[in-house]
Amino acid sequence: MNVETHKARDAATRVIAVCDVIAQIVTGGKDSFLADVQAQWAAEMGLIRIGEGVAKIPVAIRERFAEQPWRQIIDMRNFAAHQYDDLDPHRVWRTLTVDVPRLRAYLAEVLIPGV
């Protein structure tokens, strides 16, 4: 396994772990999430960690797997980190319950086996 492949697998594995924590955060449902500021902050930190992890996947690998919106994932990290007061909890919920599970599945089923 070359260095890029190792970095990609390591980063993807770490992102999957964060996705799994986020899955636990949303188990109480949308109303519970929207009423729980601690859960919202934890989820926002999860989005930051996902963006950081994706950024650690070498660009050459991300280019080989262009089906994912890598730049948008990294941009969401930047938004969550720097403009957290502007985050809409409803939009965050959608990201947590739609986009994060899709990303997790893609990393586990496509990227890790494919690198």
N, C-alpha and C positions, 0 to 999 in steps of 0.2 A: 504494500500500500504506500503510495507516495505521500508527500507532506500535505499537498492540497486536499487529497482525499481524506486523510486523517483529520485535518482541520474541519472539513465539511461535515464529516460524520460526528465529530465531537460537538460541534456547534449545533447541529440538527438534534442530537440526543439531548442536549441541554434545553433547547427550545421545546422539545416534546415534553420534558419534565415540567416546564413552566405551563404549558398548555394543560397538563393534567391537574396542576394546582388550580388553574382558572376554572376548569370543569367542576372542581369541588366548590369554588366560590359561588357559582351560579346555580347550584342544586336547589337552593331555597326558592327559586323563581324570581320573576322580574319585579314584582311588588316588593318582595323582601330586599332585593338588591337595591332598588331605588330608595328605600327607606333606611338603608344601612351605609352611612358615610364611610365606615371602616372597610366594608367590603368594596366600595367604590374605589377607595384609595389603594387597597391591596390589588385590585384588578388593574388599575392604572399602572402600578409598579410592574405588574406582570406584563403589560403591553410594552413597557420600557425595556424589560428584560428580553422579551421576544425580539424587539428591534435590535437590541445589542447583539443578540445571538445570531440573527440573520446577517447582520453586518460582518460577523466573523466568518461567515461562509465565503471562501475566496470568490472573487468576481468571476473568474473563469468558470467555476462550478455553477454559480448563479446563472451565467449566460447559457450554459448547457441545459439548464432547466428553466427556460424562459416562460413556462406556463404560469408561474407565480408572479404576483405583482411585488417583487422584492423591494423596489424603490418605495412603493406606498407603505410597505410594512416598516421600513426604516423611517420614513417620514412620519408615520403615526407615533413612533417612539419619540421623535423630536417634538412633535406636537404635545404629547403627554408629558414630556419632561419640561417643556418650556412655556406652554400655554395651558397648563392644567386648569386654570380658572375658567377657560373657555370650553372645556370638555362638556358635552351634553351627555348626561347619564344614559339617556335613551339610545344615543348613537354608540356609546361604549357598550351597552347591553347587546346591541345588535352585533357589534364586532366580537364580543365575547362568545356569543351563542351561535353565530353563523361563520364568521371568518376564522376564528381561532380553531374550531374543530376541523374545518377544511384544511387549514395549514398543517395541523397535526397529522391528519391522515395523509396528506401529500408527502410530508417529510418521512413518515414511517413507511409508506407504501411505494413511493416513487424515488425520492432523492437518496435516501440511505441505501436501498438496494442498487440504485443506479450509479453510485459513485464508486 
